[in-house]
Amino acid sequence: MQPAVAQPTMILDRRLVFFLATAATFLTGCPDEGSGLGPGTHPDGGAGSDAGVPDADSPYAVLRFGRYTQGPTRAVLTSPSLVLLGHELAYIEPELYGQVGEEAASPWRGGLITLDPATGATRLYTEADGLPAADVEGPGRGPVSIYDLDWIEEGQSFVAAGWTHLIRGEWSAEGDLHFTAVQLTAPGATTPALISTVVALASEIVVGTDQGFVAVNRDDLAVRRWIATDGLPWTRALVRLDADTALATAGPVGTPEATDALVIEAAAVAASPIAGPGPGYVPVTAASVGGAAVLSYRLPEGRGGLWQVEGDGAGGFVARSYVEADVLAGASAAPFVVNAMAYDPVHHQLVLGGAISVAAPVRTGGLAVIELGPDGHLPDPVRVAPLMDRRDPYAQVLPWQVGLLEVDAVGRWYVAGVFLCNEHRAGLTGLYRIEQGDDGPRLVRPIPTGVRAITAGPDGAWWLSLRDESPGLRCFGQEVQQGVCRLRADGACELYTPNPNTDDAILANASARRIAFGADPADRKMAFATDHEATYVRVGDVAEVLSTQFEPGLNLDATSIAWGEGNALWIGSTFGWDSLPGFPEDQVILVNRRIPQGLGYMEIDPTNGRTSNLRRFVRAASDQVGGHEEIDGLSSSNVQALLPLTGGAVLVGLGPERVSGPLDHFWPELAPTNAPGGIAWVRGRSVVTLESEGRAPLTEVVAFARMGEAVLALDAALGVFEVDVEAKTATQVVEAPWSQDERGLSLAVSPQGVLAVGTTRGLYLQGGDGALAPVEVKGRTGFVSAVRFEADGVLLAGGDEGLLRLVAAGATPPALGPTGPLPREPWPLSLGCNGEVGCVCGGPDDCAPGLGCACSDLSDCLCAAPLDPCDRDPGSAGCACRPEAQDCARNLVCTCVDEDCACQPESVDCTQDCTCGTASGCPEAMHCEGGIAGFSCVPD
């Protein structure tokens, strides 16, 4: 019996029926039972489930794609029809992540997500579904962190390392998932063990804890025995060596890494240590490769290598060389240490995930591959190569240090890890899936989260802007996933990496707020408005990034973007009042007029990307104008939405000015300017404020939508207005049903005239009486930042918790998107001189593999064949020498083995500042460590 999650997840609303008295109906059937259903009253916090059982009486179904847990993905378990994702428990700052009401009472997030790789449908399981709850400080509770997963019976039952609990999951004949959890305590221990690794052998399950290894039953998790490890209780890696044997790395509690490798055999009362190839080797991680196991290690000087663990012929096991450190170093310009690895039997590759160097503050790690034979054996010679060219924008997106690497049965790689923000902080990447195509790898988000915009692209795909919060939080321990991706038929969202060809700036993982395409695909126009990043623009064959803080003086916290007629581009940005304590009031006002803000206009030359006719529209003009024209007249400089009109005009949705730029889920206090929001009509240099007709004046216009020739606008507090462009008025047509602590965010209208509104608490649809009514959705929605009708009776809604698809009863939804990998660009894009010999470069990453960036002076750098290090610095460690010439650098001596002589560190009187080679030549109690200036012997 396949788990129910393998079918599309459907969430049924029994309380709300929508139908129209005009034209074709969106929803038909039952009478309206939605009265009394308050907005935002159905956060799951794990409560209930994300899935329902199809019901013929339901007016519509909701399919969920993606969920956001905030905690990083720590474990992935795959089968052909099901993927399990285990997450670490994490704390959500309610103010930053928009949690309100019942959600804010339980700010801890985590759990187990099931994903159908064929449809993209997901379901989240938490403590309310039977997972054990974690003991946490502060309000609320959450599910335990899940650090490892393994199948007991593939697709039917599994075991999970739940930190404080060992968990067994099993699907019933009806497709329901049930959990059994136990705690484990070693003999003599007074508290339960912490569980980090598991592996299910044919006859038992082996569990790694901080109190040692323990064997338990496969069916009821009852303890069989604790396994002696000779003082090495804390497990780091645990994999299957064969059907009834496991390979582990372990060390003493309190050590930062493993110290030994062990073999654990079924029914054995003690683990067997593995003899390594030499002293000073630190085991890092392990993986099953065919019928064997491979163990990675790190040498004292920071380089890494691979062992293969196999029988020694005498009933024991030994680690023999698999890939030498010198060979593995070919994967990177810096020392390459394997932090995670997996075997891809489809493509016959051993996939290696590198670690950020512990020896020097330089970027290392990344992904590399070793091509194996069809039988899984190493070729001769062995070649280790980076997964992709370092110039590829994908290489800028993938983690520098790979913490998670799994391969499924069809050769797709699941990858997660961290990147360096600076020498002191690392940021989380979120989970990616790498899929190999005929023209190279593709990078996808298997579960989209934080959907901020939905735009129809020229390639037949829906383009999504993904971001969970402000990208600056990525370097402070928050998993802020971001990027632009395109929906495919299987529910995956393939990453698009914008690649400028007019300069060397790269926005590989753009933090986009809005995505805009030109009205005619033949014009090949595309633009991204970003959060705290440059604006990406493409016109024809020219793609570039614009520094809008200079052209035309806009805040980098862009809110909206739209193409006008010709090659005109409109960009909206926020406003943040700076109080400047201690300054006179007139100086404060003067400075605030000069800061980047408001609405920008520019025209772009499609032949070279140059901008012209730069204009900035603001409430109050600045006395200092650079290369743009300054035009005042807006009621506020806080632009929220744009809608281009014929004749070169644009409608501008404005919000009130605030004391600082808002985060995605938090609005600061109003600025002392008391500048109100509203709607402005702008054309040329003319600015007209629209008059509003309704119970109250417009306060904050956040979205526009077209309904035939009519234009609709959403006020965050008041509801929906119809805009009379000719009369320059806006009349309220649908009153907001939400309360004061809720705000409207997004607006869409179907061809039949049905309104959909996303808010900070959920989703609303218009019923036959014309009023907006809340949609009941099982599970959280968070802020619904984007709504878009796909077809008659089919609505896409994007929010904090991923993507929802509402399908009306009787409606036939089209495919989510194209099938299979998408072209890397919507239109072919020439990158010109792309890192070949003679191309201008700013560093080695700008040049093709095997080339370096050589500079004749600071401003004249070209890609060229790199000099041999010994040509650049003769006499350095490892370089050839002649004993009689004494041509080695200070503290090095010319050491010969047979006729081969090389400069090496002296083996006596070696001090902390002496140099050493890549192989350790340091005395006792010292080791060779790499740095920016080379290698040196340093104390252990």
N, C-alpha and C positions, 0 to 999 in steps of 0.2 A: 504494500500500500504506500503510494507516494505521499509525502506530507502535503497538507492542504495548501501550504504556501507556494507550492510549485504551480498552482493555478493563479491567475490574476487576482490580486487582493481587491475585494469589493466591500465597500462600507455603505450600508443602506440606511436611508433616512425614512423612518416610518411616520414622521410627524409633520412633514412639510411637503406640500404639493403645489407646483407652480403650473399655471396654465394661462394662456392668453385668450382674450375674447376677440382679438384681431388676428388676421393672417394665419399662418401656420403656428401650431402650438409648440412650445418648448417642452412642457411637461403636461401630461394628462392623466386622469385616473381618479385617485381618491380625493375626498374633500379636504380642505385645509384644516390641519390640526395643529398648526404651528403657533397659535397664539399662546403667549405666556412663556415661550422659549427665549430665554435671555441670551444675549451674545456672550461668547467666551465662557460659557458655563460647562464646557465639556472637555477640559484638558485631561489627558489620560494619566500623566504622571505614571504611566504604565497601567492605569486602570482600564479594565475591559480589554480591548484589543484594537488593532488597526484593521482587522479583517472581519467580514461578515459572511453570511450564507445568502446566496442569491434568492431573492424573493419576488415572485411574479407580481405581487401587489405593490411593490415599491415604485415610486415615480422615477427614480434615477439611481444610478450606482456611482460610487466614487472609487477610482483606482488611485492608489498612492505610489509615487515613485520617489524614493529617497526619504531619509530621516536625518535629523541632526542630533547627535548625542553630546557634543562638545568634547567629551573625553576621546583621546586618540584611539584608533583601531589598533588593538594589540594582538589579535588572532584572527586568522582566516582559515576556514575549512571548506573544501570544495567537493562537489560531485557534479556529474553532467547536468543535473536538473535543479540543483540547490546549492547555495552558498551561505555559510554562516559567518557572521562578523561579530567578534567579541570586543567589547570596549572597556576602557578604563573609566572608573567612576570619576566624575569631575564636577566642580562647583561652578554654577552659573551665577554671575553677579546680576541679580534681578534687574537693576537699573540699566545695565549695559545691554542685556539681552531681551529686554521687553517683556519680562515675566511679570504678570500682574495677578491679583486675586489669588485663586487657589494655586496657580502655577508658582507664584512667588513664595508660597508657604513651603514648597519643596524644591529648593534650587539645585539639588543634586541630580545629575543626569548620567546615564550609562545604559548598560543592558546588552542584549543579544538581538541582532538584526538578522532576519532571514531574507534572502534575495533570490528571486527567480531570474536567472541570467537570460532566459529566453524572452521575458516580457518586461523586465525591470521592476516588477511589483515587489514591494517590501512589506515587512511587518516587524514591529518592535516588541520585544518581550522584556518586561521589567519585574520588579518584586511583586507587583500586583498580579502577575501571571504565574507566580510560583518560584521565581528566582529568589534565592536568599537575599535578605537586606543587609547592607553594610552598616557597621557602627561608625557614625560620623559625628563630628562636633557641629553644633549649631542647629538651626531649624530643619525639619524635614528629614527624609530618609531616601536612600536610593539603592539600586541593586549593586551587588558586589562587582568588583572589577574582574574581567575575564581576560586571562593572560595566555591561555593555550587551549587548543581544541583538538580532538582526534575522533575519528569514527570508531564506534564499536561494531556496528553493522551499517555500511554505507547507505545513507538516505533514510535509515530507520532509527538509529540510536547513536548517541555520541557522549563523550565525556569532556568536561571542561574544568580547567584550573581556575577556580573562583577566588583566589587569594585566601580568604578565610574559610572557604568551603570547597569541597570536591562535589561537582554537579554532574548528574546523569540526566540526559534528555532523551525522551522516546516518544515517537508518534503513535497514537492509537489507530485502530482500524478505521475510525471516523476522520482521521487526519488532524486530531488535536495534539498539541505538543504538551507533554507533562514532564515535570522536573522532580528529581529526587536529589537531596543535598545532605552531605554529612560533613562533620568536622573531624580532623585527625589529630591525635595527640600521641607523641612518641612515649614509650615507657620512661618514666622518670621526669617527664616534662610536666609543667604546671599549667600551661596555657596551650590552646590549639595552635597547630602549625600554620605557617603561611605557605600557600600552595601556588607555585608558579609554572610548573610544567607537567604534562601528562603524555603518556603514550599507551595505546591499547594494543597489547600483544595478543597472540592467538588464544592463550590460556588465562591471561590475567591482565590487569591494568597496573602499570608502574607509574608512581606519582612522585614528583620531586618537590621537596619542601625545605624550609629552613631548619628542620629537625632531622633531615636525612631522607632517604628513599624508602617508600613503602609500597608493597604489593597489595592490591585489593581485588575483590571479585568483579567480574564484568557485569553481572546482573544486579547485585544489590549494594555494591561498594563496600562490603564488609572487609575489614582488614584481615589479610592472610599472615603477613609478617612484616616487620621492619628490617631493612637490609643494612648490614654493617658497611660503613664507608671509610673507616680508619681516619676519623677526624675531618671528613670532608662532607658536611651535611648540606651545604647550600648549593642547589643546582642552578646552572645557567642555561644549559641546553640539554634536550632529551629527545632522541629520535630513534626510530626503529632500525636496527641493524639487520635483522631477519625476522621471521615470523614469531620467534619466541626469545629474541635478544634485543636489548636496547643499548644505545651508546649515549653517554652523558658526559658533560663537563661540570665540574663542581669545585668548591673551595670552602675554606672556613667562613663561618658567619662573620660579617664585618669587613671582609675583603672586597675591594671594588670590582674584582673580576675572578674568573675561575683560575685554579692553579693546577688541576689535574684532569685527565680523561679517564673514564671508567667504563667498563662493560658490565651490564646487569643481565643475567640470564634467568629465565623463568625457573621458579622453585629454588633458586640459589639464595642462601642466607647472607651472602656477602658479595659486594661488588669487586670486580677484578680490575686493578689498575693497569693502564696501558703504558708501556715503555715508549717514550718519544725518541726522535732521531738524535737528540742531543740536549745539553743543559740550557737553561734560560729560555726555553720555548714556553709561551703562554697560550693554552688552548682558548679559542674564542667562541666558535659555534660549530654546528655539525648539520649534515643533511644526508638523507638517503639518496643514493645515486644507483638506480637499477637495483641489483641485489647486494650492493655494498654500501658502505658509509664513508663519507669524506669529512674530515675534521680540519678546520682552519686554525692557524696559529699566528702569533706575532713574535718576532724576534726582538731582542733587547734594543736594537737600534731603530725600531719602528717599522721595519718592513714585515710583510706577511707572506705566508705560504700555505700549502695544503698537504695534508697527510691522507692516506687511505688506510682505513682500519680493516684488518683481515686476520684470519686465523694464523697462528704461528706453527701449525703442524703438530703441536704437542698439547692441544686442548686449551691453549690460551689465545690471546689476541695481542697484536703488535701494530704500531703505526709506522707505515713505510712512506717514503716520499711519493707524493702524487704530482704536485706542481711546485717546483722550487721557487724561492723568493725572487731570484733574479728574473725568472720567467714572468711571475705575477706582476713584477714592477712595470712590465710593458703596458699595463692597463692604465697607467697614470703617470704624469710627470713627477708626482710626489709618491712617497711610499704608499703602497696599496695593501690595506689590511681588510680581509673579508669579515664583515660583521653579520652577514646573513647570506644564505645561498639556497638554491633549489634546483632540481633537475627537471628539464623540460623534455619529456620523451617524444613529443610531437616533432619538435624542431631539432632534437638531438643536441641540446645545448645544456651546459652547466652555467647557470646564471649566478653571478656574484654581486652582492651588494657591499660596497665599501664603507669604511668608517672614516670620520673626520680624524685627521692625524692627532695622536696624543703626544707626538714629539715636537711638533712645530705648529704655530697658528696660521696654517695655510690651508686652502681648500683642497681636500682630497676626497676619496670616497667615490660616490656615484655608482653606476652600473656597468659591469663588464661581462663578457661571455667567453666561454671556451667551447669551440665547436668540437663535438664528439662524433665518433663513428656511429653507424646505425645500431650497433650492439651496445652502445654506451661507453665504449672504451676510448681512452685518450689517443689522439693521433700522434704521429712522430714526424716533425717536431710539434710540440704544443705551442699554440698561439693564443694569447689572451688579448682581447681587443675591447675597447669601450663600446657600449651598446650603440652609441651614435656619435656623430661628429660634434665636437664641443661647440661649433658655431650654430648648430641646430637650436632654435629656441626651446625645443623640448628639453634639451640638456640643462637649460636654466631653470626649468620647473621641477625636475625630479629631485628627490632628496640628496643631499650631499652625504649624509650618513644614513644608510638604509637599516631600519630597525625591523621591518616586516617584509618578507619576500616569500610568496607562495605561488605555485604554478598549478593550474587546473588541468583536467583531462584533455582539453582541446588546445593547450599551449598558450593560455592567457596568463599573464603574470600580474599578481596583486602586490603592490609596492606602497610602503609608507615609511616615513622617517622624519628627519630634521634637516634644516639648513642653518648656516651660520648667519645671524643678523650682524654680529660683530665678534670681536675676540672673547666676549663675555656672555653673550646670549645666543640661544638657538631658538628657531621657530619651527612649529609643526607643519608638515606639508598636507596632512589629510591623506586619504586613500585614493590611489590611482590604479587603473588596470591598463597594462600594456598589451596591445594586440598586434601581431605581425601580419603585414600585408605584402602584396607583391612589390609595392613601391616603398617599403620601409615600415617602421613601427608606427602605431597610432596610440595616443594617450587619451584615455577616457576616464570619466568619473562614473563608476558603476552605480553610485547612488548620489544624485544631485542634491545639494543642500543650499539653503540661503538663496533662493531664486528671487532676484531683484527686478528683472526685466525679461519679457518674452517678446521676441520680434520675428516676423516672418522673413526668412532670408531668400536670396535669389537662387539658392541651390536646392530649394524644396524642403529645407529643414527649418525647424524652429530654433532660433538662436537664443540662448539663455545667458543672462548675466548672473553669475554666482558669487555671493559673498555673505559670510555669516555675520560679520561685523566690520568695524574699521580695520583696515589691514595693519595699522600700527600695533594692534593688540597681538599680532602673531608672534612678536618677539617677547611677550610677557606671559608665556605659558598657555595662551588660549589657542585652540585649534580653529583658526579663522581660514576656512577654505575660500578660495577666490578664483576667478578666471571667467573666460567666455567659452561656452561650449555649444554644440549642436546636437539636438535630439535625433536618435536613430530609432528604427523600428523596434529594436530589442530593448528599448527603455534606457539604454546607456547614453551618456552625453559626451560626445567626443570633443576634446579640448581643441580650441583654436588659438594658435599662438601668433599674434600680429608681428610681422617682420618688416620693419621699415627698410627702404632701399635708398633713402636720400641722406642718411647719417648713420652713425654707429650705435644709436640708442635703441634698446630693445625693451619692449613691454611684453615679455613672453607670457606673463601670468597677470594680465591686466585686471585691476580692481575696478571693473566697469559698473557704472550706475545705469547707463542707457546705451542702447545700440541703435544706430540709424543707418538706413540704406536709402539710396536715391530712388525716386519714383520709377525711373526706367532702368532696369538691370543693365541695359547696354551702356549706360554711362559709367558703370563700375565705380559707384560711390559707396563708401562705408566710413563710419566714424564711431568712436567710443568715447563717451563722457565718463571720466574716471574719478575715483575718490583718492585725492592726495597723490595723483600721478599725472604725467603728461597726457594730453589728448591725442589719441591715435586717429589718423585721417588717411584715407586712400581716395584718390581721384584718378581714374584711368590707370596708367602705368606707374604712377607716383604714389608711394606710401611713406608717411613720415609721422613723427611725433611733434606736437606743438606745445611749447611752453607758454600756456595761456596766461600765466601771471605777468608775462611781458607782452604777449600779443593776444588779446588787446587789453590786458590788465585785469584778468579774472582770477578769482580764487581757484586753487587747485582742487578744492572740494566741489567739483562740478555736479550739477543735479540733473541736467537735461541737455539734449543735443538734437538738432533737426536740420535737414537740408532744405534750403529755399530754392528759388528758381535760379537757373544757370548753375554756377559753381559757388553759390552763396551758402555759408554755414552759420547757423545760430547756435550759441552755447550759453546755457544758464549756469549761474553759480550762486553760492550762499553768501551771507553777510554775517560777520561776527564783530560786534562792537567791542572796541578796546577801551577800557575806562582810564588807563594811564594814570594811576594814583599819583598825586603830587603835582600834576600839570594843571595849568589854568584851563578853564572850561573852553575858551576859544581855541586853544592849542589842541585839546582833545578832539574837538569837532573837526578841526583842520586835518589832523592826522587820519581820522576815520574816513574822511572823504578820499584820502589818497590810497587806502588799502585796496587790494584786489577784490572786486565785488561785481554784482549785477549781471547784465545781459551783454553778450558779445556778438559782434557781427564781423564777418570777414569774407573775402572772395579769394578763391584759391586757383592759381594757374595750373591747369592739368598737365602742362609740359614740364614744369620744374618744381611745383609745389609751393612756389612763393605766394605769400599772402599780400593782399592789398585792400584798400578801402576799410581799414580797421576802425571800428566804432565801438564805443562802450556806452551803454545806456544805464543810468543810475538814478537814484532819487535826488542826490545833490552832487553836482559836478565838482571835480577836484581842481585845485589851482595849479597842479603840476601834471601836465599831460605829456606823455612820451610820444611814441610813434602812432598813436591812435587819436581819433576824434572823440571828444567827450560830450555826451548829450544827456541832459537831465530831464526829469518829467515823470519817471516812474513813481508810484506811491510808495514803493519799497525797493531796496536793492537785493532782496532775498528772492531769487527766481527759483520756482519749483517745477514748472512745466512749460512746454512749448508746443504750438500747433501751427505749422506754416500754412498760409492761405495763398490763393491765387493773387497775382498782381504784385508779388514781392513782399506781402505783409506777413505778420506773424502774430498769433495770440500768445500772451505771456501770462502764466499763472504765477501769482506772487504770494508769499507768506509774510508775516510780520517779521521785522528785524529783531534779532536776539543778541544776547551779550557775547556769544561765541558760536562757532559753527557747530551744528548738532552732530552727535553720533547717529548711527543708524537707528537706534532704539531709544534715544533720549533727546529731549528738547530743552535747551537752557531757558532761563528767564528772558522775558522781553527786554529789549534794549531801551535805554532812556529816550530814544528818538520817538517812541510810540508810533512808528511808521506802520500803517495797516497793510494787510494783504489785499488781494483783489485780482482783477484782470486788466491788462493793458493791451491795446492794439498798437502795433508799431509797424510803420512802413517808411522806408527812406530815413528821414530825420524827424519824422512826425511821431509823437507819442500821445495817445488818447486813453484816458482811464474810463472803463466801462461803468455805467451806472447799474446798480443791482436793484431788482425789484423782488421783494419777498418780505418775510417776517423780520429779517435782520440783514444788515449789510454783509457782503462777502468778507470773510476773515482770513482764509488761507486756502487758495486754490492749488490743488496738488496734481490734477490730471485733467486731460481733455479726451474726448472721443467723438467720432463722426457717426451720424445716423442719417445716411443719405446726404442731402444737402444741409441738414441741420448739424449744429455743433453743440455738444454737451460739455459741461464743466463740473468737476467734483470739488466742493468745498469740504475741507477736512472735518468741520464741525457741523455744517448746516445741511449737507446733502447735495443733490444734483440740480444744476441750473441749465436752462437752455439759453444759448448765446445768440443774439440777433446782431450779426456782424455789421449790417448796414446801419441799424439804429444805434449801435454801440451800447447795447443794454444786455443784461443777464437776468432772466426771470426764473425763480425757483419753481421746479416742476415735480420734484420728489423730495420729501422731507426726510432728513436723517433719522432713523429709528434708534440710533445708538445713544448712549449716555455721554456725559461730559468727559469721563475718563477714557473715552474711546475716540479714535480719529480715523477718518477715511484716508486711504492711501492710493487706491487704484480704481480705474473705471474702464468698463468695456460695454459695448452694445452689440447685440446680434443683428443680422440682417432683418430679422422679424421685429426688432425693436425691444428686445428683452435686455434690461439693464443688469449688470453684475458689478458689485462693488467689493473691493477688499479693504479691510480695516486692520487696526492694530490688535483686534481680538478675533478675527475670523473672516467669513465670507457671507455676502448677502446677494439674493437674487430677487428680481421683481416678479410679483405675482399678478394675477388677472385683475386685481383691484388697483394696480399701479403702484402699490407700496412695496418697499424693500422689506424682505423678511430674512432672518438669519438661517443659514444652512447648518444643519446638525452634522458634524463630522466626528466620527470616533477617532480619538487621538488628537494630539495638539496640531494646531495650524500655525500658531505664532502670528507674526505680522504677515499679512497677505499683501505683498508689494506689487504683484502683477496679475492681471486677469486678461484673458484673450479668448474670444470665441474661435474655435477651429472650424466648425461646420454647424449646420442646423442641429441644435440639441446637444452640442459637445462643447464644453468649456474647459480651458486650461487655467489653473490658478497656481501661482508660484508664491511661496512664502518661506519663512524661517525653517519650516520642517520639510522642505522639498517641494515636489510638484504634485498637484492633485489634478485628476481628470474626471470631470462630471459628465456622465453620459445619460441622457434622458431615456425614459422607457420608449422602446421602439426605434430609437435613433441608431444609425450605423456609423460608428466612429471610423474615420480614416486611419491609416497607419500613422504611428507617432512621427515617423520620419523615414528617410531613405534606409535601405538595407545595406549593411556592411560598411566598411571603412569609407570615409568621405575624403574628397581631395583636400590637401592641406590648405589650399587657398580657394575662395569662391570663384576667382578668376586667376589665370596664370599671372605670376609676378616675377619679373626678372630682377635678380639681386645684383646684377652688374659684376664688378670685380669682387668676387666673394672669397677672399682669403687665399688666393693663389699667389705664386711668386710675383712680387712687384706691387701687390695691392697695399693700399694705405692701411695701417693698423695702429691700434692703441695698446696692444698687448698680445700675448701669445694666443689667447682665446679667440682673437679675430682672424687667425690664420688657419689654413688647412692642417690636418694632422701631419706631423712630421716636419712642419715648418715653424720657425720662430719669428718674432718681431724684432728686426734689427733697426737701430736708430743711428743716423749720422749726427743728429742733434736732437734736442727735446721736441721739436715740432716736425721732424722729418723721419718717420718710421715706416718701413716697408716689410712685408712678409718675405722671408728668405730662408734658405736652408740653415738650420742652426749650427753654430760652431760646436765642435767637440769640446766638452768641458776642459779637457787637458790642453787643447789648443788655446783656450781662453785663459786658463790658469795653470800653466805647466808647473809640475812639482807638487801639485796637490795630492791628496790621498787617493790611491788607486791608479795614479798616472805612472807611465813607464819611466824608468830612470836608469842611470849608470852608476854603479857604486863608486867608481873612481872619480866621477865628476862631482859628486856630492850636490846633485841638482834637485834635491827635495826641499820643500818648504820647512820652515822652523818647526821643530819638534817631530819631524818625520824623518825616517831613515830609509834608505834604499834596501829593501829586503828581497832576496832572490830565492826562488824555488826552481831548481834546475837552471834553465837559461832565462826564465821569465822573471824580470825584476820590476817591482812597483814600489812607490812611496807608501809606507805604512807607519803608524804610530810606534814610537818606541815602547817596548814592553816593560821597561823599568823607568822609574822616576817620572811616570806620567801624572801630570797635574790636571786640575779641572779645566784649564784652558788649552790643553793639547788637543790636536785634531786626531781623527780616527777615520778608518775606511767604512764602507758600507757593511763589511763584516767586522764584528767586534774585535778590536785589538786593544781593549782597555784592561787595566789590571783588576785585581780582585776588589770588590766593593764599589766598582765604577761600571758604567755602561755607556755605550755610544748612542748619542741622541742627536737627531737632526734639528737644525735651526735655519734661520734665514740665511746666515753666512756659511752654512755647511754643517759638518758633523763634528761633535766634540765629545770627549769623555767627561761625564758628570757623575757625581756620587750617586749610588743607588738610593 
